[in-house]
């Protein structure tokens, strides 16, 4: 079981790196360093997000299209039903959240968990524990 968890953690890290570098290659403007530690990130309120959350935009502009955001969300925070034009990808860094879709499907995500929602899907997310989550909005994949 320990080897399986380690394998999953390593794969999650690789997936995160691939997605991040692909997004940077498509939209990086050269004004930001290629990497940051969480202690160096500035977390602010993101327009359209509940007040129980803050985010640090890593790439793109969430008000205009594809972006990568590291979010901090309080326990009990609810991201109400919503949709995005780009595909939505959510990776849990810490904490636990329940993602539900209008069609009735749902998944509980824990640290290392990943959910992908296609363009125009209608999810809502309820945070059971304090969360750090990586939110990627992308066109295509």
PEMO-V229085 format. One record per pair of residues at least 4 apart in sequence whose ideal C-beta (glycine too) atoms are under 8 Angstrom apart, sorted by the first residue. I is the first residue (numbers start at 1). J is the second residue. D is the distance in whole Angstrom. If there is no record, write none. Layout:
i = <I;I>
j = <J;J>
d = <D;D>
This chain:
i = <1;2;3;4;5;6;7;8;8;9;9;10;11;12;12;12;12;13;14;15;15;15;16;16;16;17;18;19;19;19;19;20;20;20;20;21;22;23;23;23;23;23;23;23;23;24;24;24;26;27;27;27;28;28;28;32;36;36;36;37;38;38;41;41;41;42;43;43;43;43;43;44;44;44;45;45;45;45;45;46;46;46;46;46;46;46;47;47;48;48;49;49;49;49;50;50;50;50;52;52;52;52;52;52;53;53;53;53;53;53;54;54;55;55;55;55;55;55;56;56;56;57;57;57;57;57;58;58;58;58;59;59;60;60;60;60;60;60;61;61;62;62;62;65;65;65;65;66;66;66;66;67;67;68;68;68;68;69;69;69;70;70;70;70;70;71;71;71;71;71;72;72;72;73;73;73;73;73;73;73;73;74;74;75;75;75;75;75;75;76;76;76;77;77;77;78;78;78;78;79;79;79;79;79;80;81;81;81;81;82;82;82;83;83;83;83;84;84;84;84;84;85;85;86;86;86;86;87;87;87;87;87;87;87;87;87;88;88;88;88;88;88;88;88;88;89;89;89;89;89;89;89;89;90;90;90;90;90;90;90;90;90;90;90;91;91;91;91;91;91;92;92;92;92;92;92;92;92;92;92;92;92;93;93;93;93;93;94;94;94;94;95;95;95;95;95;95;95;95;95;96;96;96;96;96;96;96;96;97;97;97;97;97;97;97;97;98;98;98;98;98;98;98;99;99;99;99;99;99;99;99;100;100;100;100;100;100;100;101;101;101;101;101;101;102;102;102;107;107;108;108;109;109;109;117;117;127>
j = <5;6;7;8;9;10;11;12;112;13;112;14;15;16;91;112;114;17;18;19;91;114;20;91;134;21;22;23;89;136;138;24;58;59;68;25;26;27;28;59;60;66;68;136;138;28;34;59;66;59;60;66;32;34;59;59;40;41;58;41;70;132;56;58;70;56;54;55;56;70;72;54;55;56;49;51;53;54;55;53;54;55;57;62;69;71;62;63;62;63;53;55;71;79;77;78;79;80;73;74;76;77;78;127;71;72;73;74;77;79;71;72;62;69;70;71;72;135;69;70;71;61;62;67;68;69;67;68;69;70;67;68;64;65;66;67;68;137;65;67;67;69;137;85;86;137;139;86;137;138;139;136;137;134;135;136;137;134;135;136;93;132;133;134;135;131;132;133;134;135;130;131;132;77;79;95;97;127;130;131;133;127;130;95;127;128;129;130;131;126;127;128;126;127;131;124;125;126;127;123;124;125;126;127;124;102;122;123;124;122;123;124;120;121;122;123;88;117;119;120;137;119;120;119;137;138;139;116;117;118;119;137;138;139;140;141;116;117;118;119;121;123;135;136;137;114;115;116;117;135;136;137;138;99;109;114;115;116;117;125;133;134;135;136;112;113;114;133;134;136;96;97;109;110;111;112;113;114;131;132;133;134;111;131;132;133;134;111;130;131;132;110;111;127;128;129;130;131;132;133;108;109;110;111;127;128;129;131;108;109;125;126;127;128;131;133;106;107;108;109;125;126;128;106;107;109;115;117;123;124;125;104;105;106;123;124;125;126;105;106;117;121;122;123;121;122;123;113;115;113;128;113;114;115;121;123;131>
d = <7;6;6;6;6;6;6;6;6;6;6;6;6;6;7;5;7;6;6;6;8;7;6;6;7;6;6;6;7;6;8;6;7;8;7;6;7;6;8;5;7;7;6;7;7;4;7;6;8;6;6;7;7;8;7;8;5;6;7;8;7;8;4;8;6;6;4;6;5;8;6;6;7;8;7;7;8;6;8;7;7;4;8;6;7;8;8;6;8;8;5;7;8;7;6;7;6;8;6;4;7;4;8;8;6;7;4;7;6;7;7;5;8;4;7;4;7;7;7;5;8;7;6;6;7;5;8;4;7;6;6;4;8;7;5;3;6;7;7;6;4;6;7;7;6;7;8;5;5;5;6;8;5;7;7;5;8;7;5;8;7;7;7;6;8;7;7;5;8;6;8;7;6;4;8;8;8;5;7;5;7;7;6;8;6;7;5;5;8;8;7;8;8;4;8;7;7;5;7;8;6;4;8;8;6;7;6;7;5;7;7;7;5;6;5;8;5;8;7;8;5;6;7;6;4;5;5;7;7;6;5;7;5;7;7;7;7;4;8;8;7;7;7;7;6;7;7;5;8;7;4;8;7;7;7;7;5;8;8;7;6;7;6;8;8;7;5;7;4;7;7;6;5;6;6;6;4;8;7;8;5;8;7;8;4;6;6;5;7;6;5;8;7;7;7;4;5;3;6;7;7;7;5;8;8;4;5;7;7;5;5;7;5;6;6;7;6;7;5;8;7;5;6;6;5;6;5;8;6;8;5;8;8;4;7;5;8;7;5;7;7;6;7;5;8;4;8;8;6;8;8;3;7;6;4;5;5>
